[in-house]
Amino acid sequence: MDSRAKIAVFVCHCGTNIGGVIDISKIVENIKKIPNIVVVQDHRFLCSTDGVETMINNIKTSNADRVVVAACSFRTHEPLFQEALHRAGLNPYLLELVNVRELCSWVHENERDRATEKALKMIRAAIMKIQDNQPLERRKLPVTPAALVIGGGIAGIRAALDIAEAGFTVYLVEKEPSIGGNMAKLDKTFPTLDCSICILGPLMNIVAHHPNIKLYTYSEVISINGRVGDFCVKILKKPRYVREDLCRGCLICIAKCPGKAVDEFNMGLSHRKAIYVPFPQSVPRIPVIDTASCLYFQKGICRACEKLCPANAIDFNQKEEVVEIKVGAIVVATGFEEYNVSQVYEYGYSRYPNIVTGLQLERLASSYGPTEGRLIAPGLDREPRRIAIINCVGSRDERYLPYCCRVGCMASLKHAWYIKHLIPEAEVFIFADEVRASGKGFEEFYRRVRLLPGVYIVKGKASEVRGNPNGTLTIKAFDPAISSEIAITVDLVVLEARYCCKPWH
């Protein structure tokens, strides 16, 4: 500890945010008694022009060489006070900022004495710490003029294009066989009801042919090392068993393939071949062989795709490849995924085929989905006439996720519009505690949908979904408008599952 340190302490009232709870005068009197304190000054608004000038003048006149500021969050105020130190002739890093607003006055607003005591202890700790602080110096480091974008959904695509247009090299890594992400699964976007793939498709093609973007699909980042501005990244390229330099994208190989597997892109509502492209607009338009369902890899027979390929692009001997790149910046845009709604047992998902999630409904409504745009209730194999949409499945619920995912309400309104557009005579019941339309044009879209004939918004959360012998479903819910439990029989139930960040390792 440097016993020769000369410390200036400044305490901000922040109006009544701090001063209305903490006894500032008591703080000042106690701090004055601590050794090495050369000045203690309080101010009503330390972040104001007058407050900053007062700080600078006090530092200069007292010859302080270290500063402690008891005020608000360093996230918002640290740059301002560091600049004040610089103007006063001090190293800007010889500053300790004590957050007595968020950590004291706001959390102990009804405990004035405890808040004051806690603030005093925090300031004392900062004074002890700063005596050992060493001045830091800013240094300029070389930066590799390239960026890595992890994730090829709409966020990753947009980030890659913005960086590439600025003149930098971009490596875009996507673990699926095609870029596009979840947006490619959507039929339309809210609130404008624009065609999703019509927005996404051109951007995907621009990315694929941009001279500054190197695309790695069916690949994963396996390690990142280095420092800010200079990272060494290893990328694992999984074998497609189709040579990208030879494939013409004719897709003849897919037609005669006997192997089948559940179609992940269509959310499990259909099957695909063992050799496949995820969707018609896939970028790149190069098939990939799924070894788990390919007869050659499983039983050593078939090889039909190899015989049919006019470009001789099938290569069953492809191996994994590790590529090493150097980048100066990394953007993580790994997207979102639907919550596993089968964990919300009372809603019967996976027990009844005609209970689907919001993303599954997107695929049913899509012209390149499993039913080519016809809304067919799974299990019933007919158009549903009565449909229930249950909001906030897995969110705003202390058992799963206590907060709102922010898009579920608008998605349910969009799905109601889908249903009425595809089946005008259908009845749609939206079960929601409330509808949160919190974006540009969202409230207007909400009004537009709720005025559609046959759309009913039921205030209240559904309590359970049960199957009936004829294949229909009965939903029970408490309706506060009539203070009674209600039961509605429907042909299809749509669960608006919460969206959560996709884990990235």
C-alpha positions as CSV (number, residue, x, y, z in Angstrom):
1,M,0.0,0.0,0.0
2,D,1.3,3.4,-0.9
3,S,1.2,5.6,2.2
4,R,2.1,8.6,0.2
5,A,-1.0,8.4,-2.0
6,K,-3.1,11.6,-2.1
7,I,-6.7,10.7,-2.7
8,A,-9.6,12.9,-3.6
9,V,-13.1,11.6,-2.9
10,F,-16.2,12.9,-4.6
11,V,-19.7,12.0,-3.6
12,C,-22.7,12.7,-5.8
13,H,-26.3,13.2,-4.6
14,C,-27.8,12.4,-8.0
15,G,-30.7,14.6,-7.0
16,T,-32.7,12.4,-4.7
17,N,-31.7,9.2,-6.3
18,I,-28.7,8.9,-3.9
19,G,-29.1,11.9,-1.6
20,G,-32.8,11.1,-0.8
21,V,-31.8,7.8,0.8
22,I,-28.1,8.0,1.8
23,D,-26.9,10.4,4.5
24,I,-24.3,12.2,2.3
25,S,-23.1,14.5,5.2
26,K,-22.4,11.5,7.4
27,I,-20.4,9.9,4.5
28,V,-18.4,13.1,4.0
29,E,-17.6,13.5,7.7
30,N,-16.4,9.9,8.0
31,I,-14.3,9.9,4.9
32,K,-12.5,13.0,6.0
33,K,-11.0,11.1,9.0
34,I,-9.3,8.5,6.7
35,P,-5.5,9.0,6.2
36,N,-4.3,10.1,2.8
37,I,-7.5,11.8,1.9
38,V,-6.7,15.3,0.7
39,V,-10.2,16.4,-0.3
40,V,-13.7,15.2,0.1
41,Q,-16.4,17.0,-1.9
42,D,-20.1,16.3,-2.4
43,H,-22.2,17.7,-5.3
44,R,-25.8,17.6,-6.2
45,F,-25.1,16.5,-9.8
46,L,-21.5,15.5,-10.3
47,C,-22.0,14.5,-13.9
48,S,-23.2,18.0,-14.8
49,T,-20.8,20.6,-16.4
50,D,-20.5,22.4,-13.1
51,G,-19.9,19.1,-11.2
52,V,-17.1,18.0,-13.6
53,E,-15.4,21.4,-13.4
54,T,-15.6,21.3,-9.6
55,M,-14.0,17.9,-9.7
56,I,-11.2,19.1,-12.0
57,N,-10.5,22.2,-9.9
58,N,-10.4,20.2,-6.6
59,I,-8.0,17.7,-8.1
60,K,-5.6,20.4,-9.2
61,T,-5.7,22.5,-6.1
62,S,-5.2,19.5,-3.7
63,N,-2.5,17.9,-5.9
64,A,-4.5,14.6,-5.6
65,D,-3.0,11.7,-7.5
66,R,-5.9,9.3,-7.2
67,V,-9.6,9.7,-7.3
68,V,-12.6,7.9,-5.8
69,V,-16.1,8.8,-7.1
70,A,-19.2,7.6,-5.3
71,A,-22.0,8.0,-7.8
72,C,-23.9,5.9,-10.4
73,S,-23.0,2.9,-12.6
74,F,-19.5,2.9,-14.2
75,R,-21.2,1.6,-17.4
76,T,-22.7,5.0,-18.0
77,H,-20.4,7.4,-16.1
78,E,-16.9,6.0,-16.1
79,P,-15.8,7.6,-19.5
80,L,-17.0,11.0,-18.3
81,F,-15.0,10.9,-15.0
82,Q,-11.9,9.4,-16.7
83,E,-11.9,12.3,-19.1
84,A,-12.2,14.7,-16.1
85,L,-9.0,13.1,-14.6
86,H,-7.3,13.4,-18.0
87,R,-8.2,17.1,-18.1
88,A,-6.9,17.5,-14.5
89,G,-3.5,16.1,-15.5
90,L,-4.0,12.6,-14.0
91,N,-3.8,9.2,-15.5
92,P,-7.5,8.4,-16.3
93,Y,-7.1,4.8,-14.9
94,L,-6.3,6.0,-11.4
95,L,-10.0,6.2,-10.8
96,E,-12.3,4.0,-8.7
97,L,-16.0,4.4,-9.3
98,V,-18.3,3.2,-6.5
99,N,-21.9,2.5,-7.6
100,V,-23.8,3.7,-4.5
101,R,-27.0,4.3,-6.5
102,E,-27.9,0.9,-8.0
103,L,-26.1,-1.0,-5.2
104,C,-27.2,1.1,-2.2
105,S,-29.9,3.7,-2.5
106,W,-32.1,1.9,-5.0
107,V,-32.0,-1.5,-3.3
108,H,-32.3,-0.1,0.2
109,E,-34.6,2.8,-0.4
110,N,-36.6,2.1,2.8
111,E,-33.5,1.4,4.9
112,R,-31.7,4.7,5.2
113,D,-29.3,3.7,7.9
114,R,-28.3,0.4,6.3
115,A,-27.9,2.1,2.9
116,T,-25.6,4.7,4.4
117,E,-23.5,2.2,6.2
118,K,-23.2,0.0,3.2
119,A,-22.2,3.0,1.0
120,L,-19.6,4.0,3.6
121,K,-18.1,0.5,3.6
122,M,-17.9,0.4,-0.2
123,I,-16.2,3.8,-0.4
124,R,-13.7,2.7,2.3
125,A,-12.9,-0.4,0.3
126,A,-12.4,1.7,-2.9
127,I,-10.0,4.0,-1.0
128,M,-8.0,1.0,0.2
129,K,-7.9,-0.5,-3.3
130,I,-6.9,2.6,-5.2
131,Q,-3.8,3.1,-3.1
132,D,-2.3,0.1,-4.8
133,N,-3.5,0.9,-8.3
134,Q,-0.9,1.4,-10.9
135,P,-1.3,3.9,-13.8
136,L,-2.1,2.1,-17.1
137,E,-1.1,3.4,-20.5
138,R,-3.1,3.2,-23.7
139,R,-1.4,1.2,-26.4
140,K,-2.2,0.8,-30.1
141,L,-2.1,-2.8,-31.2
142,P,-2.2,-4.1,-34.8
143,V,-5.5,-5.6,-35.8
144,T,-6.0,-8.3,-38.4
145,P,-8.3,-6.8,-41.0
146,A,-10.8,-9.7,-41.1
147,A,-13.8,-10.8,-39.2
148,L,-15.4,-14.1,-38.3
149,V,-19.2,-14.3,-38.1
150,I,-20.6,-17.4,-36.4
151,G,-24.1,-18.2,-37.5
152,G,-25.6,-17.9,-41.0
153,G,-29.1,-16.7,-40.1
154,I,-30.5,-13.3,-40.9
155,A,-28.4,-11.6,-38.2
156,G,-25.2,-13.3,-39.3
157,I,-25.9,-12.6,-42.9
158,R,-26.6,-8.9,-42.2
159,A,-23.5,-8.6,-40.1
160,A,-21.3,-10.3,-42.7
161,L,-22.6,-8.1,-45.5
162,D,-22.1,-4.9,-43.5
163,I,-18.5,-5.8,-42.6
164,A,-17.8,-7.0,-46.2
165,E,-19.2,-3.8,-47.7
166,A,-16.8,-1.8,-45.5
167,G,-13.9,-3.5,-47.3
168,F,-12.9,-6.2,-44.9
169,T,-12.6,-10.0,-45.3
170,V,-15.4,-12.0,-43.6
171,Y,-15.5,-15.7,-42.8
172,L,-19.1,-16.8,-42.3
173,V,-19.5,-20.1,-40.5
174,E,-22.8,-22.0,-40.5
175,K,-23.2,-25.5,-38.9
176,E,-26.2,-26.4,-41.1
177,P,-25.8,-27.4,-44.8
178,S,-27.3,-24.0,-45.9
179,I,-27.3,-20.5,-44.6
180,G,-30.7,-18.9,-43.8
181,G,-31.4,-20.0,-40.2
182,N,-34.8,-19.8,-38.7
183,M,-36.0,-17.0,-41.0
184,A,-35.9,-19.4,-43.9
185,K,-38.5,-21.5,-42.1
186,L,-41.0,-18.5,-41.8
187,D,-43.7,-18.0,-44.3
188,K,-44.2,-14.3,-43.6
189,T,-42.9,-11.6,-41.3
190,F,-44.9,-9.4,-39.0
191,P,-46.3,-6.8,-39.0
192,T,-46.0,-6.1,-42.7
193,L,-46.7,-9.8,-43.8
194,D,-43.9,-9.6,-46.3
195,C,-42.8,-12.9,-47.8
196,S,-39.9,-14.1,-45.5
197,I,-37.8,-15.9,-48.2
198,C,-38.4,-12.9,-50.6
199,I,-36.4,-10.8,-48.1
200,L,-33.9,-13.4,-47.1
201,G,-33.2,-15.1,-50.5
202,P,-31.5,-12.2,-52.3
203,L,-29.3,-11.6,-49.2
204,M,-28.3,-15.2,-49.2
205,N,-27.2,-15.1,-52.8
206,I,-25.4,-11.8,-52.3
207,V,-23.4,-13.4,-49.4
208,A,-22.6,-16.5,-51.5
209,H,-21.1,-14.4,-54.3
210,H,-19.6,-11.5,-52.4
211,P,-15.8,-11.2,-53.1
212,N,-15.0,-10.3,-49.5
213,I,-17.0,-13.2,-47.9
214,K,-15.7,-16.7,-47.5
215,L,-18.6,-19.1,-46.7
216,Y,-18.2,-22.2,-44.6
217,T,-21.4,-24.2,-44.4
218,Y,-21.8,-27.5,-42.7
219,S,-18.9,-26.3,-40.5
220,E,-18.3,-25.5,-36.9
221,V,-15.9,-23.4,-34.9
222,I,-13.9,-25.8,-32.7
223,S,-11.4,-23.4,-31.1
224,I,-10.6,-19.7,-30.6
225,N,-7.2,-18.5,-29.3
226,G,-5.4,-15.1,-29.3
227,R,-6.2,-11.6,-28.1
228,V,-8.3,-8.6,-29.0
229,G,-7.6,-7.8,-32.7
230,D,-5.7,-11.0,-33.4
231,F,-7.5,-14.3,-33.0
232,C,-6.6,-17.7,-34.4
233,V,-9.7,-19.7,-35.2
234,K,-10.0,-23.4,-36.1
235,I,-13.0,-24.4,-38.2
236,L,-14.1,-28.0,-38.7
237,K,-15.6,-28.6,-42.1
238,K,-17.7,-31.7,-42.0
239,P,-17.8,-33.9,-45.1
240,R,-20.8,-33.5,-47.4
241,Y,-19.7,-36.5,-49.4
242,V,-20.5,-34.2,-52.4
243,R,-17.6,-32.3,-54.0
244,E,-18.4,-28.6,-54.0
245,D,-16.1,-27.9,-56.9
246,L,-17.9,-30.4,-59.2
247,C,-21.5,-30.3,-58.1
248,R,-23.8,-28.4,-60.5
249,G,-26.8,-28.3,-58.2
250,C,-29.0,-30.3,-60.6
251,L,-30.3,-32.4,-57.6
252,I,-30.7,-35.5,-59.8
253,C,-29.1,-37.5,-57.1
254,I,-31.9,-36.9,-54.7
255,A,-34.7,-38.3,-56.9
256,K,-33.7,-41.9,-56.8
257,C,-32.4,-42.0,-53.2
258,P,-34.2,-44.8,-51.2
259,G,-33.0,-43.6,-47.8
260,K,-35.4,-41.5,-45.6
261,A,-35.1,-39.5,-42.5
262,V,-37.1,-37.0,-40.5
263,D,-37.0,-33.5,-42.2
264,E,-35.4,-31.1,-39.6
265,F,-36.2,-28.1,-41.7
266,N,-39.9,-28.9,-41.8
267,M,-39.8,-29.3,-38.0
268,G,-40.4,-33.1,-38.1
269,L,-43.6,-32.8,-40.1
270,S,-42.3,-34.7,-43.1
271,H,-39.5,-36.8,-44.3
272,R,-36.5,-36.1,-46.6
273,K,-34.0,-38.3,-48.5
274,A,-30.7,-39.4,-47.2
275,I,-29.0,-37.1,-49.7
276,Y,-30.7,-33.7,-49.6
277,V,-30.7,-29.9,-49.6
278,P,-32.6,-28.4,-46.7
279,F,-35.0,-26.3,-48.7
280,P,-35.4,-25.2,-52.4
281,Q,-33.6,-21.9,-52.0
282,S,-30.7,-23.4,-50.1
283,V,-27.3,-21.6,-50.4
284,P,-25.1,-23.2,-51.4
285,R,-27.3,-25.5,-53.6
286,I,-25.1,-28.5,-52.9
287,P,-26.6,-31.7,-51.4
288,V,-25.3,-33.3,-48.3
289,I,-25.4,-37.0,-47.4
290,D,-26.8,-37.9,-44.0
291,T,-24.7,-41.0,-43.0
292,A,-27.3,-42.0,-40.3
293,S,-29.9,-42.7,-43.0
294,C,-27.8,-43.5,-46.0
295,L,-27.9,-47.2,-47.0
296,Y,-24.3,-47.2,-48.2
297,F,-23.0,-46.0,-44.9
298,Q,-25.3,-48.2,-42.8
299,K,-25.4,-51.4,-44.9
300,G,-22.7,-51.0,-47.6
301,I,-25.3,-51.1,-50.4
302,C,-27.0,-48.7,-52.9
303,R,-24.7,-45.9,-54.1
304,A,-27.6,-44.8,-56.4
305,C,-26.6,-41.1,-56.1
306,E,-23.1,-41.9,-57.3
307,K,-24.4,-43.7,-60.3
308,L,-26.8,-41.0,-61.3
309,C,-24.6,-37.9,-60.7
310,P,-23.7,-36.5,-64.2
311,A,-20.8,-34.5,-62.7
312,N,-19.3,-37.4,-60.7
313,A,-19.4,-35.2,-57.7
314,I,-20.3,-37.9,-55.1
315,D,-17.3,-38.8,-53.0
316,F,-17.9,-41.3,-50.2
317,N,-14.3,-41.0,-49.1
318,Q,-14.5,-37.4,-48.0
319,K,-13.0,-36.7,-44.6
320,E,-13.3,-34.0,-42.0
321,E,-11.1,-31.0,-42.6
322,V,-9.8,-28.4,-40.1
323,V,-9.2,-24.9,-41.5
324,E,-7.2,-22.3,-39.6
325,I,-7.9,-18.6,-40.1
326,K,-6.8,-15.3,-38.6
327,V,-9.3,-12.6,-37.7
328,G,-9.4,-9.4,-35.7
329,A,-13.0,-9.5,-34.7
330,I,-15.7,-12.1,-34.0
331,V,-19.5,-11.7,-34.2
332,V,-21.5,-14.4,-32.5
333,A,-24.9,-14.6,-34.2
334,T,-26.0,-18.2,-33.4
335,G,-29.7,-17.3,-33.4
336,F,-32.6,-18.8,-31.4
337,E,-34.5,-22.0,-30.9
338,E,-38.0,-23.0,-29.7
339,Y,-38.4,-24.1,-26.2
340,N,-39.1,-27.9,-25.8
341,V,-42.8,-27.6,-25.2
342,S,-43.2,-31.3,-24.4
343,Q,-41.9,-30.2,-20.9
344,V,-45.1,-28.3,-20.4
345,Y,-46.9,-31.5,-19.8
346,E,-50.4,-30.1,-19.4
347,Y,-50.6,-29.0,-23.0
348,G,-50.1,-32.5,-24.4
349,Y,-47.5,-31.8,-27.0
350,S,-46.0,-35.1,-28.5
351,R,-49.0,-37.0,-27.1
352,Y,-51.5,-35.7,-29.7
353,P,-50.4,-35.2,-33.3
354,N,-52.6,-32.2,-33.9
355,I,-50.8,-30.1,-31.3
356,V,-48.0,-28.1,-33.1
357,T,-45.6,-25.3,-32.3
358,G,-45.5,-21.9,-33.9
359,L,-42.6,-22.8,-36.1
360,Q,-44.4,-26.0,-37.2
361,L,-47.4,-23.9,-38.2
362,E,-45.0,-21.7,-40.2
363,R,-44.0,-24.8,-42.2
364,L,-47.6,-25.9,-42.7
365,A,-48.5,-22.5,-44.1
366,S,-45.4,-22.3,-46.4
367,S,-45.8,-23.0,-50.1
368,Y,-42.6,-25.1,-49.9
369,G,-43.6,-26.8,-46.6
370,P,-44.8,-30.4,-46.1
371,T,-48.3,-29.6,-47.3
372,E,-47.3,-27.0,-50.0
373,G,-49.2,-24.3,-48.2
374,R,-52.4,-26.1,-47.4
375,L,-53.2,-26.0,-43.7
376,I,-53.8,-29.6,-42.7
377,A,-54.1,-30.7,-39.1
378,P,-51.6,-33.5,-38.5
379,G,-53.4,-36.7,-37.3
380,L,-56.7,-35.6,-38.7
381,D,-55.5,-35.2,-42.3
382,R,-58.0,-32.5,-43.0
383,E,-58.4,-28.8,-42.8
384,P,-59.2,-27.7,-39.2
385,R,-62.3,-25.6,-38.7
386,R,-61.6,-24.6,-35.1
387,I,-58.1,-23.7,-34.0
388,A,-56.7,-22.6,-30.6
389,I,-53.5,-20.7,-30.2
390,I,-52.0,-20.7,-26.7
391,N,-49.5,-17.9,-25.9
392,C,-46.5,-17.8,-23.6
393,V,-45.8,-21.6,-23.5
394,G,-42.7,-21.9,-21.4
395,S,-42.4,-18.2,-20.7
396,R,-43.9,-15.8,-18.1
397,D,-44.1,-18.9,-15.9
398,E,-41.9,-19.3,-12.8
399,R,-41.6,-23.0,-13.6
400,Y,-39.8,-22.4,-16.9
401,L,-38.9,-18.8,-17.8
402,P,-40.3,-15.9,-15.7
403,Y,-39.9,-13.2,-18.4
404,C,-41.5,-12.5,-21.8
405,C,-39.7,-13.6,-25.0
406,R,-41.2,-10.4,-26.7
407,V,-42.2,-12.0,-30.0
408,G,-44.8,-14.7,-29.0
409,C,-47.8,-12.4,-29.0
410,M,-47.1,-11.0,-32.4
411,A,-46.4,-14.5,-33.8
412,S,-49.8,-15.7,-32.5
413,L,-51.5,-12.8,-34.3
414,K,-49.6,-13.5,-37.5
415,H,-50.6,-17.2,-37.2
416,A,-54.3,-16.2,-36.7
417,W,-54.0,-14.2,-39.9
418,Y,-52.4,-17.2,-41.7
419,I,-55.3,-19.4,-40.7
420,K,-58.0,-16.9,-41.7
421,H,-56.2,-16.3,-45.0
422,L,-56.0,-20.1,-45.8
423,I,-59.4,-21.1,-44.3
424,P,-61.7,-18.1,-44.2
425,E,-64.5,-19.9,-42.4
426,A,-62.3,-21.1,-39.6
427,E,-62.6,-20.0,-36.0
428,V,-59.5,-19.0,-34.1
429,F,-59.2,-18.7,-30.3
430,I,-56.1,-17.0,-28.9
431,F,-55.5,-17.7,-25.2
432,A,-53.5,-14.9,-23.7
433,D,-53.1,-13.2,-20.4
434,E,-52.5,-10.1,-22.4
435,V,-51.3,-9.2,-25.8
436,R,-48.0,-7.3,-25.8
437,A,-47.7,-5.3,-29.1
438,S,-44.5,-3.4,-28.4
439,G,-43.0,-2.4,-31.7
440,K,-43.4,-0.2,-34.7
441,G,-46.7,-1.1,-36.4
442,F,-47.4,-3.8,-33.9
443,E,-50.5,-2.2,-32.3
444,E,-52.0,-1.5,-35.7
445,F,-51.5,-5.1,-36.7
446,Y,-53.1,-6.3,-33.4
447,R,-56.2,-4.2,-34.1
448,R,-56.3,-5.5,-37.7
449,V,-56.2,-9.2,-36.7
450,R,-58.6,-9.0,-33.7
451,L,-61.3,-7.4,-36.0
452,L,-61.2,-10.4,-38.4
453,P,-64.4,-12.3,-38.2
454,G,-64.0,-15.5,-36.4
455,V,-60.9,-14.5,-34.4
456,Y,-61.5,-14.5,-30.6
457,I,-59.0,-13.4,-28.0
458,V,-59.7,-15.2,-24.7
459,K,-58.1,-13.4,-21.7
460,G,-56.5,-16.1,-19.5
461,K,-54.1,-18.9,-19.8
462,A,-55.2,-22.4,-20.9
463,S,-54.9,-24.8,-18.0
464,E,-54.8,-28.1,-19.9
465,V,-55.4,-29.7,-23.3
466,R,-57.0,-33.2,-23.5
467,G,-57.7,-35.4,-26.5
468,N,-61.1,-36.7,-27.5
469,P,-62.0,-40.1,-29.0
470,N,-62.8,-38.5,-32.4
471,G,-59.3,-36.9,-32.6
472,T,-60.4,-33.4,-31.6
473,L,-58.9,-31.6,-28.6
474,T,-60.6,-29.9,-25.6
475,I,-58.9,-26.9,-24.0
476,K,-59.8,-25.8,-20.5
477,A,-59.1,-22.3,-19.3
478,F,-60.3,-19.8,-16.7
479,D,-61.9,-16.7,-18.3
480,P,-61.7,-13.8,-15.8
481,A,-64.3,-11.9,-17.9
482,I,-67.0,-14.2,-16.7
483,S,-65.2,-15.5,-13.6
484,S,-65.7,-19.1,-14.7
485,E,-63.9,-22.0,-16.3
486,I,-64.5,-22.6,-20.0
487,A,-63.9,-25.5,-22.3
488,I,-63.5,-25.2,-26.1
489,T,-63.2,-28.1,-28.5
490,V,-60.9,-27.6,-31.5
491,D,-59.3,-29.5,-34.3
492,L,-55.8,-28.0,-34.0
493,V,-53.8,-26.4,-31.1
494,V,-50.8,-24.2,-31.8
495,L,-48.4,-23.6,-28.9
496,E,-46.5,-20.3,-29.1
497,A,-43.4,-21.6,-27.5
498,R,-40.9,-19.1,-26.1
499,Y,-37.8,-18.5,-28.1
500,C,-34.5,-18.7,-26.3
501,C,-30.9,-18.2,-27.3
502,K,-29.3,-21.1,-29.1
503,P,-26.4,-22.4,-27.0
504,W,-23.0,-22.1,-28.6
505,H,-20.0,-24.1,-27.3
